[in-house]
C-alpha cells in the first residue's frame, strides 16, 4: 500500500478486469483510495499484486439492491466517504432477438442497467457531501446500435439516457454525471467474443478510422478526465477511434 496524500475515494465496479482494472490503476496512480467491486474474490487475488496504492476489494453483486447499499456502507467504513463513482461492471451478449431468452435479457439489464441505477442511488447522499462525480460506461452500441446485439445495445442506450437525465437532476448539488462510450477495446471480454465468432483483432481493426481497436488504458484516461473536469456534465464521450464519426 502506497504512501502520500490521498485526494479522494473512488468506487470502481468491475474493477478487477479490463477497463475497470485499468481505471483502478489510473486512480491509484493519481492518489485516490480505490474500492474495487466484483463478484469474484479469486479474480481479485490474481490481480492484487498489480495494484499500488490504497485499495480495498468488496465482493458484491450489483444486480442485487442490497449489495449496492452494502458497497456504499462498507466504503464509508473504510475511507469515510465517496468522491467518485465509476459504474463499469457490465456484460456483453451477441445474438439474434429470436435466440435471446428472458434469462439472458434479464442478466444483461440487471447487470448493465439495474446495477448502475441502484449503486448510483445508494451513493448519491455521499456524493452530495463531497460534490463528487459519476462516470458511467456505455458503448458505441448504445449510440448507434450493433448488428445481432439488440439487448446489449438497448442496455447501453439506457445508460446514455440515464446519464443525461441524472446530470440534470443532480446539477443543483454540484454532482457531475458523464459517461464514456467505448468502441471495441482489447479486453478479455473482446478476446472471448472474437474466439467465439472466429474473428480476429486485425479484421476488427479495419472498421476503425484510426486503424486499430482501443486499449483499456485509453478508456481509463477518458474516465479520469471526466471525473475531474469540473464544468462538464451530461456528456457522452466516444472513445472509439472514430468509429461513430
Buried (B, 14 or more C-beta within 10 A) or exposed (E): EEEEEBBBBBBBBBBBBBBBBBBBBBBBEBBBBBBBBBBEEEBBEEBEEEBEBBBBBBBBBBBBBEBBBBBBEBBBEBBEBBBBBBBBBBBBBBBEEEEBEEEBBEBBBBBBBBBBBBBBBBBBEBBBEBEBBBBBBBBBBBBEBBEBBBBBBBBBBBBBEBBBEBBEEBEEBBBBBBBBBBBBBBBEBBEEBBEEEEEEEEEBBEBBEEEBBBBBBBBBBBBBBBBBBEEBBBBBBBBBBEBEE
